[in-house]
């Protein structure tokens, strides 16, 4: 079932005609085909796995977001926000 869900999530979706600011194309993640480890009920989640979804230096995600008030001031890995304009995603700036 997990493979079916992953395949579904990776499929290209149509861009809504009403979204004048839609971003499409390859987000240029560091390691987009990450396959774990994901953790266990005993160990908890392996949060380091999420770092595979950091943007590369040439990613279109960089400086393409909008400020989010009350965001806690740090990204997924604990880096202070923002370095210029906000990035799209959980990780600010390239790794």
Biopython code that builds the backbone (N, CA, C, O; Angstrom):
import numpy as np
from Bio.PDB.StructureBuilder import StructureBuilder

atoms = [
    (1, "UNK", "N", (0.818, -1.183, 0.000)),
    (1, "UNK", "CA", (0.000, 0.000, 0.000)),
    (1, "UNK", "C", (0.874, 1.263, 0.000)),
    (1, "UNK", "O", (0.552, 2.230, -0.690)),
    (2, "UNK", "N", (1.960, 1.266, 0.755)),
    (2, "UNK", "CA", (2.816, 2.450, 0.818)),
    (2, "UNK", "C", (3.368, 2.785, -0.559)),
    (2, "UNK", "O", (3.458, 3.959, -0.918)),
    (3, "UNK", "N", (3.743, 1.762, -1.341)),
    (3, "UNK", "CA", (4.257, 2.021, -2.678)),
    (3, "UNK", "C", (3.191, 2.659, -3.559)),
    (3, "UNK", "O", (3.494, 3.547, -4.356)),
    (4, "UNK", "N", (1.935, 2.207, -3.419)),
    (4, "UNK", "CA", (0.846, 2.795, -4.200)),
    (4, "UNK", "C", (0.655, 4.268, -3.827)),
    (4, "UNK", "O", (0.453, 5.107, -4.705)),
    (5, "UNK", "N", (0.717, 4.581, -2.541)),
    (5, "UNK", "CA", (0.563, 5.952, -2.093)),
    (5, "UNK", "C", (1.696, 6.810, -2.633)),
    (5, "UNK", "O", (1.458, 7.908, -3.136)),
    (6, "UNK", "N", (2.941, 6.312, -2.534)),
    (6, "UNK", "CA", (4.096, 7.070, -3.020)),
    (6, "UNK", "C", (3.975, 7.317, -4.517)),
    (6, "UNK", "O", (4.259, 8.422, -4.979)),
    (7, "UNK", "N", (3.563, 6.320, -5.281)),
    (7, "UNK", "CA", (3.384, 6.487, -6.721)),
    (7, "UNK", "C", (2.332, 7.555, -6.995)),
    (7, "UNK", "O", (2.513, 8.388, -7.883)),
    (8, "UNK", "N", (1.246, 7.536, -6.249)),
    (8, "UNK", "CA", (0.180, 8.519, -6.423)),
    (8, "UNK", "C", (0.681, 9.921, -6.111)),
    (8, "UNK", "O", (0.371, 10.859, -6.845)),
    (9, "UNK", "N", (1.444, 10.083, -5.044)),
    (9, "UNK", "CA", (1.943, 11.395, -4.660)),
    (9, "UNK", "C", (2.916, 11.966, -5.680)),
    (9, "UNK", "O", (2.993, 13.183, -5.845)),
    (10, "UNK", "N", (3.646, 11.122, -6.355)),
    (10, "UNK", "CA", (4.661, 11.585, -7.308)),
    (10, "UNK", "C", (4.094, 11.855, -8.695)),
    (10, "UNK", "O", (4.805, 12.381, -9.551)),
    (11, "UNK", "N", (2.836, 11.510, -8.939)),
    (11, "UNK", "CA", (2.246, 11.739, -10.248)),
    (11, "UNK", "C", (2.037, 13.238, -10.478)),
    (11, "UNK", "O", (1.783, 13.996, -9.542)),
    (12, "UNK", "N", (2.147, 13.642, -11.730)),
    (12, "UNK", "CA", (1.921, 15.032, -12.084)),
    (12, "UNK", "C", (0.443, 15.354, -11.964)),
    (12, "UNK", "O", (-0.413, 14.598, -12.426)),
    (13, "UNK", "N", (0.162, 16.461, -11.350)),
    (13, "UNK", "CA", (-1.217, 16.909, -11.178)),
    (13, "UNK", "C", (-1.441, 18.142, -12.059)),
    (13, "UNK", "O", (-0.512, 18.912, -12.298)),
    (14, "UNK", "N", (-2.680, 18.328, -12.541)),
    (14, "UNK", "CA", (-2.935, 19.527, -13.341)),
    (14, "UNK", "C", (-2.853, 20.785, -12.485)),
    (14, "UNK", "O", (-3.206, 20.765, -11.306)),
    (15, "UNK", "N", (-2.395, 21.860, -13.072)),
    (15, "UNK", "CA", (-2.323, 23.143, -12.379)),
    (15, "UNK", "C", (-3.700, 23.796, -12.436)),
    (15, "UNK", "O", (-4.272, 23.920, -13.519)),
    (16, "UNK", "N", (-4.247, 24.218, -11.289)),
    (16, "UNK", "CA", (-5.556, 24.876, -11.323)),
    (16, "UNK", "C", (-5.514, 26.135, -12.188)),
    (16, "UNK", "O", (-4.597, 26.947, -12.061)),
    (17, "UNK", "N", (-6.484, 26.293, -13.047)),
    (17, "UNK", "CA", (-6.537, 27.445, -13.953)),
    (17, "UNK", "C", (-6.635, 28.754, -13.178)),
    (17, "UNK", "O", (-6.235, 29.802, -13.686)),
    (18, "UNK", "N", (-7.156, 28.707, -11.967)),
    (18, "UNK", "CA", (-7.325, 29.928, -11.171)),
    (18, "UNK", "C", (-6.072, 30.327, -10.405)),
    (18, "UNK", "O", (-6.058, 31.386, -9.777)),
    (19, "UNK", "N", (-5.016, 29.511, -10.438)),
    (19, "UNK", "CA", (-3.791, 29.808, -9.701)),
    (19, "UNK", "C", (-2.782, 30.516, -10.600)),
    (19, "UNK", "O", (-2.042, 29.879, -11.349)),
    (20, "UNK", "N", (-2.767, 31.838, -10.512)),
    (20, "UNK", "CA", (-1.883, 32.636, -11.362)),
    (20, "UNK", "C", (-0.426, 32.553, -10.931)),
    (20, "UNK", "O", (0.456, 32.971, -11.681)),
    (21, "UNK", "N", (-0.152, 32.025, -9.742)),
    (21, "UNK", "CA", (1.216, 31.966, -9.222)),
    (21, "UNK", "C", (1.707, 30.531, -9.010)),
    (21, "UNK", "O", (2.622, 30.302, -8.219)),
    (22, "UNK", "N", (1.119, 29.588, -9.695)),
    (22, "UNK", "CA", (1.482, 28.181, -9.522)),
    (22, "UNK", "C", (2.943, 27.945, -9.886)),
    (22, "UNK", "O", (3.456, 28.519, -10.847)),
    (23, "UNK", "N", (3.603, 27.097, -9.111)),
    (23, "UNK", "CA", (4.982, 26.685, -9.396)),
    (23, "UNK", "C", (4.908, 25.246, -9.882)),
    (23, "UNK", "O", (4.320, 24.394, -9.217)),
    (24, "UNK", "N", (5.492, 24.975, -11.022)),
    (24, "UNK", "CA", (5.481, 23.625, -11.562)),
    (24, "UNK", "C", (6.904, 23.225, -11.925)),
    (24, "UNK", "O", (7.795, 24.068, -12.023)),
    (25, "UNK", "N", (7.102, 21.938, -12.123)),
    (25, "UNK", "CA", (8.412, 21.447, -12.535)),
    (25, "UNK", "C", (9.143, 20.747, -11.402)),
    (25, "UNK", "O", (8.593, 20.542, -10.320)),
    (26, "UNK", "N", (10.368, 20.391, -11.663)),
    (26, "UNK", "CA", (11.213, 19.658, -10.724)),
    (26, "UNK", "C", (11.647, 20.583, -9.588)),
    (26, "UNK", "O", (12.254, 21.623, -9.843)),
    (27, "UNK", "N", (11.344, 20.221, -8.327)),
    (27, "UNK", "CA", (11.753, 21.068, -7.209)),
    (27, "UNK", "C", (13.240, 20.982, -6.894)),
    (27, "UNK", "O", (13.747, 21.764, -6.089)),
    (28, "UNK", "N", (13.945, 20.042, -7.515)),
    (28, "UNK", "CA", (15.383, 19.856, -7.312)),
    (28, "UNK", "C", (15.725, 19.610, -5.842)),
    (28, "UNK", "O", (16.517, 20.336, -5.242)),
    (29, "UNK", "N", (15.108, 18.570, -5.280)),
    (29, "UNK", "CA", (15.449, 18.147, -3.928)),
    (29, "UNK", "C", (16.816, 17.483, -3.932)),
    (29, "UNK", "O", (17.265, 16.980, -4.962)),
    (30, "UNK", "N", (17.479, 17.480, -2.777)),
    (30, "UNK", "CA", (18.796, 16.858, -2.645)),
    (30, "UNK", "C", (18.726, 15.375, -3.006)),
    (30, "UNK", "O", (19.532, 14.901, -3.806)),
    (31, "UNK", "N", (17.792, 14.647, -2.441)),
    (31, "UNK", "CA", (17.632, 13.212, -2.714)),
    (31, "UNK", "C", (16.144, 12.894, -2.807)),
    (31, "UNK", "O", (15.566, 12.403, -1.837)),
    (32, "UNK", "N", (15.509, 13.158, -3.942)),
    (32, "UNK", "CA", (14.061, 12.983, -4.032)),
    (32, "UNK", "C", (13.584, 11.539, -3.952)),
    (32, "UNK", "O", (12.415, 11.301, -3.649)),
    (33, "UNK", "N", (14.447, 10.581, -4.213)),
    (33, "UNK", "CA", (14.041, 9.174, -4.184)),
    (33, "UNK", "C", (14.435, 8.487, -2.883)),
    (33, "UNK", "O", (14.808, 7.314, -2.892)),
    (34, "UNK", "N", (14.357, 9.199, -1.774)),
    (34, "UNK", "CA", (14.721, 8.635, -0.479)),
    (34, "UNK", "C", (13.854, 7.407, -0.193)),
    (34, "UNK", "O", (12.665, 7.380, -0.512)),
    (35, "UNK", "N", (14.465, 6.407, 0.406)),
    (35, "UNK", "CA", (13.724, 5.178, 0.690)),
    (35, "UNK", "C", (13.864, 4.757, 2.146)),
    (35, "UNK", "O", (13.750, 3.571, 2.456)),
    (36, "UNK", "N", (14.106, 5.690, 3.030)),
    (36, "UNK", "CA", (14.171, 5.359, 4.447)),
    (36, "UNK", "C", (15.568, 5.563, 4.976)),
    (36, "UNK", "O", (16.435, 6.002, 4.220)),
    (37, "UNK", "N", (15.829, 5.273, 6.216)),
    (37, "UNK", "CA", (14.932, 4.629, 7.177)),
    (37, "UNK", "C", (13.875, 5.601, 7.699)),
    (37, "UNK", "O", (14.113, 6.804, 7.806)),
    (38, "UNK", "N", (12.717, 5.058, 8.017)),
    (38, "UNK", "CA", (11.607, 5.880, 8.470)),
    (38, "UNK", "C", (11.394, 5.828, 9.972)),
    (38, "UNK", "O", (10.644, 6.640, 10.514)),
    (39, "UNK", "N", (12.034, 4.894, 10.653)),
    (39, "UNK", "CA", (11.840, 4.735, 12.086)),
    (39, "UNK", "C", (10.858, 3.612, 12.391)),
    (39, "UNK", "O", (10.315, 2.974, 11.489)),
    (40, "UNK", "N", (10.646, 3.390, 13.662)),
    (40, "UNK", "CA", (9.732, 2.341, 14.114)),
    (40, "UNK", "C", (8.881, 2.891, 15.253)),
    (40, "UNK", "O", (9.173, 3.965, 15.777)),
    (41, "UNK", "N", (7.832, 2.169, 15.643)),
    (41, "UNK", "CA", (7.049, 2.616, 16.801)),
    (41, "UNK", "C", (7.893, 2.723, 18.067)),
    (41, "UNK", "O", (7.594, 3.533, 18.945)),
    (42, "UNK", "N", (8.951, 1.905, 18.168)),
    (42, "UNK", "CA", (9.812, 1.936, 19.347)),
    (42, "UNK", "C", (10.808, 3.093, 19.286)),
    (42, "UNK", "O", (10.998, 3.806, 20.271)),
    (43, "UNK", "N", (11.448, 3.278, 18.116)),
    (43, "UNK", "CA", (12.483, 4.316, 17.995)),
    (43, "UNK", "C", (11.913, 5.693, 17.688)),
    (43, "UNK", "O", (12.569, 6.706, 17.928)),
    (44, "UNK", "N", (10.708, 5.735, 17.164)),
    (44, "UNK", "CA", (10.136, 7.003, 16.723)),
    (44, "UNK", "C", (10.581, 7.313, 15.307)),
    (44, "UNK", "O", (11.302, 6.522, 14.699)),
    (45, "UNK", "N", (10.161, 8.454, 14.771)),
    (45, "UNK", "CA", (10.512, 8.775, 13.387)),
    (45, "UNK", "C", (11.980, 9.124, 13.226)),
    (45, "UNK", "O", (12.614, 9.641, 14.145)),
    (46, "UNK", "N", (12.503, 8.839, 12.065)),
    (46, "UNK", "CA", (13.869, 9.212, 11.703)),
    (46, "UNK", "C", (13.799, 10.550, 10.988)),
    (46, "UNK", "O", (13.679, 10.596, 9.764)),
    (47, "UNK", "N", (13.872, 11.617, 11.727)),
    (47, "UNK", "CA", (13.688, 12.944, 11.154)),
    (47, "UNK", "C", (14.771, 13.313, 10.155)),
    (47, "UNK", "O", (14.541, 14.145, 9.277)),
    (48, "UNK", "N", (15.950, 12.706, 10.273)),
    (48, "UNK", "CA", (17.037, 12.994, 9.334)),
    (48, "UNK", "C", (16.634, 12.618, 7.902)),
    (48, "UNK", "O", (17.123, 13.218, 6.945)),
    (49, "UNK", "N", (15.751, 11.635, 7.752)),
    (49, "UNK", "CA", (15.298, 11.242, 6.424)),
    (49, "UNK", "C", (14.654, 12.416, 5.699)),
    (49, "UNK", "O", (14.769, 12.529, 4.478)),
    (50, "UNK", "N", (13.982, 13.285, 6.437)),
    (50, "UNK", "CA", (13.339, 14.452, 5.833)),
    (50, "UNK", "C", (14.316, 15.417, 5.191)),
    (50, "UNK", "O", (13.930, 16.185, 4.310)),
    (51, "UNK", "N", (15.574, 15.394, 5.610)),
    (51, "UNK", "CA", (16.569, 16.292, 5.030)),
    (51, "UNK", "C", (16.862, 15.972, 3.566)),
    (51, "UNK", "O", (17.436, 16.799, 2.857)),
    (52, "UNK", "N", (16.474, 14.783, 3.106)),
    (52, "UNK", "CA", (16.627, 14.443, 1.691)),
    (52, "UNK", "C", (15.788, 15.368, 0.819)),
    (52, "UNK", "O", (16.053, 15.514, -0.374)),
    (53, "UNK", "N", (14.775, 15.991, 1.417)),
    (53, "UNK", "CA", (13.894, 16.881, 0.665)),
    (53, "UNK", "C", (14.312, 18.346, 0.779)),
    (53, "UNK", "O", (13.505, 19.242, 0.532)),
    (54, "UNK", "N", (15.555, 18.588, 1.147)),
    (54, "UNK", "CA", (16.093, 19.950, 1.133)),
    (54, "UNK", "C", (16.290, 20.380, -0.313)),
    (54, "UNK", "O", (16.594, 19.544, -1.165)),
    (55, "UNK", "N", (16.124, 21.663, -0.607)),
    (55, "UNK", "CA", (16.327, 22.119, -1.983)),
    (55, "UNK", "C", (17.812, 22.236, -2.330)),
    (55, "UNK", "O", (18.634, 22.594, -1.487)),
    (56, "UNK", "N", (18.133, 21.932, -3.572)),
    (56, "UNK", "CA", (19.492, 22.156, -4.072)),
    (56, "UNK", "C", (19.691, 23.660, -4.296)),
    (56, "UNK", "O", (18.713, 24.406, -4.342)),
    (57, "UNK", "N", (20.933, 24.111, -4.435)),
    (57, "UNK", "CA", (21.182, 25.545, -4.636)),
    (57, "UNK", "C", (20.463, 26.159, -5.837)),
    (57, "UNK", "O", (20.181, 27.357, -5.829)),
    (58, "UNK", "N", (20.164, 25.376, -6.856)),
    (58, "UNK", "CA", (19.490, 25.912, -8.046)),
    (58, "UNK", "C", (17.983, 25.642, -8.045)),
    (58, "UNK", "O", (17.329, 25.807, -9.075)),
    (59, "UNK", "N", (17.434, 25.235, -6.917)),
    (59, "UNK", "CA", (16.016, 24.875, -6.833)),
    (59, "UNK", "C", (15.099, 26.077, -7.049)),
    (59, "UNK", "O", (15.383, 27.169, -6.556)),
    (60, "UNK", "N", (13.996, 25.881, -7.787)),
    (60, "UNK", "CA", (13.022, 26.958, -7.949)),
    (60, "UNK", "C", (12.246, 27.247, -6.662)),
    (60, "UNK", "O", (11.484, 28.212, -6.607)),
    (61, "UNK", "N", (12.431, 26.425, -5.632)),
    (61, "UNK", "CA", (11.771, 26.648, -4.349)),
    (61, "UNK", "C", (12.392, 27.808, -3.571)),
    (61, "UNK", "O", (11.735, 28.417, -2.727)),
    (62, "UNK", "N", (13.649, 28.107, -3.857)),
    (62, "UNK", "CA", (14.369, 29.140, -3.116)),
    (62, "UNK", "C", (13.821, 30.531, -3.431)),
    (62, "UNK", "O", (13.630, 30.898, -4.591)),
    (63, "UNK", "N", (13.576, 31.285, -2.374)),
    (63, "UNK", "CA", (13.089, 32.667, -2.484)),
    (63, "UNK", "C", (11.768, 32.784, -3.236)),
    (63, "UNK", "O", (11.480, 33.830, -3.818)),
    (64, "UNK", "N", (10.962, 31.723, -3.230)),
    (64, "UNK", "CA", (9.690, 31.733, -3.962)),
    (64, "UNK", "C", (8.470, 31.650, -3.053)),
    (64, "UNK", "O", (7.341, 31.589, -3.539)),
    (65, "UNK", "N", (8.682, 31.646, -1.750)),
    (65, "UNK", "CA", (7.568, 31.517, -0.818)),
    (65, "UNK", "C", (7.043, 32.860, -0.356)),
    (65, "UNK", "O", (7.436, 33.910, -0.864)),
    (66, "UNK", "N", (6.153, 32.808, 0.611)),
    (66, "UNK", "CA", (5.612, 34.011, 1.231)),
    (66, "UNK", "C", (5.832, 33.905, 2.737)),
    (66, "UNK", "O", (5.812, 32.800, 3.278)),
    (67, "UNK", "N", (6.043, 35.028, 3.429)),
    (67, "UNK", "CA", (6.235, 34.974, 4.880)),
    (67, "UNK", "C", (5.006, 34.392, 5.586)),
    (67, "UNK", "O", (3.866, 34.668, 5.212)),
    (68, "UNK", "N", (5.265, 33.590, 6.602)),
    (68, "UNK", "CA", (4.196, 33.003, 7.402)),
    (68, "UNK", "C", (4.324, 33.524, 8.820)),
    (68, "UNK", "O", (5.294, 33.198, 9.505)),
    (69, "UNK", "N", (3.369, 34.328, 9.282)),
    (69, "UNK", "CA", (3.460, 34.854, 10.644)),
    (69, "UNK", "C", (3.352, 33.741, 11.685)),
    (69, "UNK", "O", (2.653, 32.750, 11.477)),
    (70, "UNK", "N", (4.044, 33.914, 12.794)),
    (70, "UNK", "CA", (3.968, 32.946, 13.888)),
    (70, "UNK", "C", (4.526, 31.585, 13.537)),
    (70, "UNK", "O", (4.016, 30.572, 14.017)),
    (71, "UNK", "N", (5.558, 31.532, 12.713)),
    (71, "UNK", "CA", (6.105, 30.255, 12.240)),
    (71, "UNK", "C", (7.145, 29.646, 13.179)),
    (71, "UNK", "O", (7.658, 28.564, 12.893)),
    (72, "UNK", "N", (7.461, 30.290, 14.263)),
    (72, "UNK", "CA", (8.445, 29.759, 15.194)),
    (72, "UNK", "C", (9.862, 30.213, 14.918)),
    (72, "UNK", "O", (10.744, 30.014, 15.753)),
    (73, "UNK", "N", (10.103, 30.823, 13.759)),
    (73, "UNK", "CA", (11.402, 31.403, 13.466)),
    (73, "UNK", "C", (12.482, 30.445, 13.010)),
    (73, "UNK", "O", (13.613, 30.868, 12.769)),
    (74, "UNK", "N", (12.163, 29.152, 12.884)),
    (74, "UNK", "CA", (13.174, 28.169, 12.458)),
    (74, "UNK", "C", (12.552, 27.168, 11.493)),
    (74, "UNK", "O", (11.348, 26.912, 11.522)),
    (75, "UNK", "N", (13.405, 26.607, 10.636)),
    (75, "UNK", "CA", (12.909, 25.608, 9.699)),
    (75, "UNK", "C", (12.998, 24.206, 10.305)),
    (75, "UNK", "O", (13.294, 24.054, 11.490)),
    (76, "UNK", "N", (12.743, 23.192, 9.491)),
    (76, "UNK", "CA", (12.709, 21.790, 9.920)),
    (76, "UNK", "C", (14.002, 21.345, 10.598)),
    (76, "UNK", "O", (13.967, 20.556, 11.543)),
    (77, "UNK", "N", (15.148, 21.849, 10.122)),
    (77, "UNK", "CA", (16.429, 21.435, 10.705)),
    (77, "UNK", "C", (16.928, 22.393, 11.782)),
    (77, "UNK", "O", (18.014, 22.198, 12.328)),
    (78, "UNK", "N", (16.128, 23.449, 12.101)),
    (78, "UNK", "CA", (16.491, 24.376, 13.161)),
    (78, "UNK", "C", (17.199, 25.629, 12.699)),
    (78, "UNK", "O", (17.642, 26.428, 13.525)),
    (79, "UNK", "N", (17.315, 25.818, 11.390)),
    (79, "UNK", "CA", (17.970, 27.001, 10.826)),
    (79, "UNK", "C", (17.054, 28.215, 10.971)),
    (79, "UNK", "O", (15.855, 28.114, 10.711)),
    (80, "UNK", "N", (17.599, 29.354, 11.379)),
    (80, "UNK", "CA", (16.761, 30.559, 11.480)),
    (80, "UNK", "C", (16.158, 30.957, 10.125)),
    (80, "UNK", "O", (16.786, 30.794, 9.079)),
    (81, "UNK", "N", (14.934, 31.479, 10.168)),
    (81, "UNK", "CA", (14.246, 31.994, 8.983)),
    (81, "UNK", "C", (14.441, 33.498, 8.937)),
    (81, "UNK", "O", (14.612, 34.068, 10.014)),
    (82, "UNK", "N", (14.435, 34.136, 7.930)),
    (82, "UNK", "CA", (14.565, 33.821, 6.530)),
    (82, "UNK", "C", (15.919, 34.329, 6.068)),
    (82, "UNK", "O", (16.479, 35.246, 6.669)),
    (83, "UNK", "N", (16.453, 33.736, 4.995)),
    (83, "UNK", "CA", (17.699, 34.194, 4.366)),
    (83, "UNK", "C", (17.290, 34.840, 3.050)),
    (83, "UNK", "O", (17.371, 34.206, 1.998)),
    (84, "UNK", "N", (16.858, 36.074, 3.099)),
    (84, "UNK", "CA", (16.263, 36.716, 1.925)),
    (84, "UNK", "C", (14.778, 36.440, 1.949)),
    (84, "UNK", "O", (14.167, 36.388, 3.016)),
    (85, "UNK", "N", (14.198, 36.264, 0.781)),
    (85, "UNK", "CA", (12.772, 35.945, 0.703)),
    (85, "UNK", "C", (12.562, 34.511, 1.203)),
    (85, "UNK", "O", (13.477, 33.691, 1.117)),
    (86, "UNK", "N", (11.370, 34.198, 1.722)),
    (86, "UNK", "CA", (11.107, 32.838, 2.204)),
    (86, "UNK", "C", (11.187, 31.809, 1.076)),
    (86, "UNK", "O", (10.889, 32.109, -0.080)),
    (87, "UNK", "N", (11.589, 30.609, 1.432)),
    (87, "UNK", "CA", (11.604, 29.497, 0.488)),
    (87, "UNK", "C", (10.310, 28.713, 0.628)),
    (87, "UNK", "O", (9.622, 28.816, 1.643)),
    (88, "UNK", "N", (9.981, 27.930, -0.391)),
    (88, "UNK", "CA", (8.845, 27.022, -0.326)),
    (88, "UNK", "C", (9.339, 25.724, 0.276)),
    (88, "UNK", "O", (10.365, 25.197, -0.154)),
    (89, "UNK", "N", (8.633, 25.199, 1.260)),
    (89, "UNK", "CA", (8.988, 23.923, 1.868)),
    (89, "UNK", "C", (9.408, 24.059, 3.304)),
    (89, "UNK", "O", (9.427, 25.155, 3.866)),
    (90, "UNK", "N", (9.745, 22.940, 3.890)),
    (90, "UNK", "CA", (10.073, 22.878, 5.308)),
    (90, "UNK", "C", (11.515, 23.248, 5.625)),
    (90, "UNK", "O", (11.865, 23.456, 6.787)),
    (91, "UNK", "N", (12.351, 23.331, 4.596)),
    (91, "UNK", "CA", (13.775, 23.606, 4.811)),
    (91, "UNK", "C", (14.147, 24.910, 4.121)),
    (91, "UNK", "O", (13.953, 25.059, 2.914)),
    (92, "UNK", "N", (14.676, 25.844, 4.883)),
    (92, "UNK", "CA", (15.072, 27.164, 4.371)),
    (92, "UNK", "C", (16.485, 27.090, 3.814)),
    (92, "UNK", "O", (17.426, 26.729, 4.522)),
    (93, "UNK", "N", (16.623, 27.431, 2.558)),
    (93, "UNK", "CA", (17.938, 27.475, 1.937)),
    (93, "UNK", "C", (18.445, 26.120, 1.528)),
    (93, "UNK", "O", (17.972, 25.095, 2.019)),
    (94, "UNK", "N", (19.411, 26.108, 0.627)),
    (94, "UNK", "CA", (19.973, 24.835, 0.158)),
    (94, "UNK", "C", (20.864, 24.191, 1.205)),
    (94, "UNK", "O", (21.391, 24.855, 2.099)),
    (95, "UNK", "N", (21.018, 22.882, 1.072)),
    (95, "UNK", "CA", (21.946, 22.137, 1.942)),
    (95, "UNK", "C", (23.275, 22.014, 1.258)),
    (95, "UNK", "O", (24.202, 21.424, 1.812)),
]
sb = StructureBuilder()
sb.init_structure("model")
sb.init_model(0)
sb.init_chain("A")
sb.init_seg("    ")
for serial, (resi, resn, name, xyz) in enumerate(atoms, 1):
    if name == "N":
        sb.init_residue(resn, " ", resi, " ")
    sb.init_atom(name, np.array(xyz, "f"), 0.0, 1.0, " ", f" {name:<3s}", serial, name[0])
structure = sb.get_structure()
